[in-house]
């Protein structure tokens, strides 16, 4: 059974041990996954779907997509809650087992450190987007990011991602998001089908290979 690329170079016995220690759980959309106390003891590996990291009732600070992992950084980190943005399956592995593997296999520890640094860098980029962009640009950035985090059929992002989720991620009200999306639709820059929401981008803007590589908004 596959858990995460972090462990791909481990000996077979070690991988099998982690698999035997893991627990697979499934969650429906908007279902709470775990509280802080649970997360300190376990590492979350997303097998399918999409999680959002929520603080202060319903402020989304980050997403954890399929193939990514989430771990508690430190005891002083604010109380975050993981919530399923889409129907999601998650493997939970005891954190103590991960730390033991890291001690015995330094390359795993270095890769885990790289992933953690990358997450922090992504959060900084997101904060910069919120502080420096207009409301429409923030919404466009979020929708573009979602096309990579929660891709829909034939492009776009999964239609089950609500305007409320986009509002909580962009630090805007749902009314502002609704109004901006309607405006984009009227201008022919946004369309919806049965499965996805599609945002039309300027052909000169380009498409980043990673959801967090660009600071500026896509050109509309």
Secondary structure by P-SEA (a helix, b strand, c coil): cccccccccccaaaaaaaaaabbbbbbccccccccaaaaaabbbbbcbbbbbbbcccccccccccccbbbbbccccccbbbbbccccbbbbbccaaaaaaaaaacaaaaaaaaaaaaaaaaaaaaaaaaaacccaaaaaaaaaaaaaaacccccccccccccaaaaaaaacccaaaaaaaaaaaaaaccccccccbbbbbcccccccccccccccccccc
